[in-house]
Amino acid sequence: MSALLAKEFRLSLDVLRPWALVVVGAIIFALVARRLPESILPVAMAQLTIGDLMSAFAVAVGGSAVIVSAWSAAAILQGDQSHGAALLAASLPVAPRELAASKVLVLAFAVLVPAVAATVAFALARAANPVAESSSPLSIGLFAVLISAAGAGLAMPWALLVRGSSKVVFLAMSAAIAFGAAGALGASIIHLRLVRAAVKVFAEPGQDAMGTAPLALAGERARLVAIAAGIGVAALIGLVIGVAAIGRSNVRRWIPWALVAALAAAFGVGIAAARIAIDRDEAFWRSGTGTLMRASRLDDTALAQEIRSWDAARRRNMWAVPGDLATFAEEGARRMSVLSPSMRASSPVLQALVAAQAGASRDLAECGVLLLPSGDKSRRDAALDGVIRFPESTWMQWILSRELALLPGAPPSDRDDSSVDVQRLRGWGPIRAEWKDPFRIERRRSISAALLVQLEWWLEHGELDRTDVQQAIARLRSEQP
Amino acid sequence: MKPSDTLDRSPFGIACKGVQVRFGATHALDGLDLTIEPGNAVGLVGRNGAGKSTLFRAIIGVEPLRGGSISAIPKPLPLPELLARSGFVPDQLSAYDWMTVGKAIEFVAALRPGFDTAWCDELVRELGLDRTKRIPKLSRGMQARLAFVLGVSHRPGLLLLDEPLLGVDAVSHDAILGMLARLRVEQDCSILVASHAMGDLARITDRIAFIDRGRIIEEAATDDLAAHTKRLVIRPEPASFVAPPEAVHVTRQDGAMVMTVRGFTRELLDRVRGWVPEGQVDVVDLTIAEACADRMRAMEATA
């Protein structure tokens, strides 16, 4: 081993030696405590198994790796000075690249030591107390290495700026909080955009409240990712500027600027990471809010395709259709309701919605008819078809009655408050005395009778297909007592 | 990483032009100009905090320059080569505190190209260093000796000595000066040495440069400094006078005025005698140490 490398290893021992002593002390304490009679131990401690102890040890070592590594970085970068040999080291003809390589090599070793210790402890804990769903030691080890490396990267610039390892560790950890906050700020901007986009697609007032929970959870997940990414990129910048500044006093003056740049980078990376996290957030995009937003972003052709898929699925088994699929049909209905009749007619979305009505069962047809735009021929035709096929359906009768009333030159419907009535008919509204009849027979008769009058009027005025109208009249009459 | 054993030991100098080093708002070096020609030895004299150590640290690249330049002459050298071919003896021993004397020497030998082991052994023997002793256990004088050994064992072409005799006893003092003289004779190496033992500078330097507040304010050949710096004792103290430009330092003592002048001439003496036609002007020869001390007093007075 070269003299330079040996010296750097000796500097790393300034941290690793006391750390190892603490670790060994903790292990000895745990072993001794386990041999003590249970009567003199606290209950919680007496119940701890070896696996529990190793788990706690792994968490403690892995979690503290960020501090240990930051401390190691300070010890290795400031060791020449703290051991009284700064001028000797500076006056030796060692190329900055060689100096940086030796320090980085030893720092990598110092970073790995706590990570490896945590991984070994975790593996032992898992062996002693197997838990099927726990992470693999490899992934835990990788995570511990990342935490440890981040600590070193965050500490390097400070170790070259200020004296004293405790100051360096404090500043590095404070900087980590600042970089994490910058990442979180970036994530908040993306989350805010998501919330605004979500609010725009909520069709009905009150629906936005339904989307609050998925949006909040997506925001939390994105924020965590952005914080990690912000800290990670800042640590990487710290590592790069730190390595570049080793042995190069003129590079050190750029360190404060690099720290400012790292803060800006943490913010920028936080934005990018949050965007990626939200884009890939399966849990959010599969939620009702996410599906609504997905539907709103589809073009008409894709939306029509989704509507067809929804229709096919509900025809197979309407009780097994995932609820979010209906969202595409609702989005289609929303789009059609705001289009002009001429544009609507050629839309693949309307064609898909109409196709969903053709030959559908009564339940499906009753659901689907409302998806067609009010006042449009498609809804009127679907309702007429519904009345012919399901003359017992008061719902279809009422829809047809409303649609006929909307035609130009049509006589007014018998009751204009029928939307309220229908709500009551379907049991949604408060029940008044006249509605205490559980089967609402009188009201049903009244709607049926009103529709008959309308259809007979239309039979004379010829706007509708006479055959269909006659068939509907016949079917309605056959249903009347 | 074992360095090459070949080292160009030919003497080279240093040219400092408008060097600026700042510590926050403090201008440690404020446009310093100093040239050490190859083979020349220059003594650096100044008060504490004048910028001597900072200059050494700037030359070895520890302090980043805010302005100006430092380059080797006659041929500019990259910093690693400049460091390889020069030797630095700091005012306080710089060595890892966990090492022994022997280990510290081995460490430097491993990283210094052209480390002359035989010469190092001779230095260790001459200076009475114990290789087994741990560095924190060394006395102040022993530390200075070890610093000297670590700085010159590769027989550099340029020696940078920051107070090399600080805390050294009389025997080692002479030994160190003897070694320096030998290096100059055998290798004609260039030297920049700062020392408060100004009398010793005369033995090894060609020129003396005075530094104050980060600038070189005067340079003189060492021989000229002693020959042309005189102390004039004027009795009685003149009632009124205008200090001549040659005056370095003026003070009053027992009713007499004591004036140190540089560039002493007969004409100057006649002029001063004109101030006290009835009185007396005595001319006192000064040693290098006294001449330097009077200049430092003058710096102190103007600070």
Interface residues (C-beta under 8 A of the other chain):
Chain A: S2 A3 L4 L5 K7 R10 D80 H83 G84 A85 A86 L87 L88 A89 A90 S91 L92 P93 V94 A95 E98 S102 S249 N250 R252 R253
Chain B: M1 K2 P3 R57 I60 G61 V62 E63 P64 L65 P80 E81 L83 A84 G87 F88 P90 L93 S94 A95 Y96 D97 W98 E106 F107 V108 A110 L111 R112 P113 I135 L150 G151
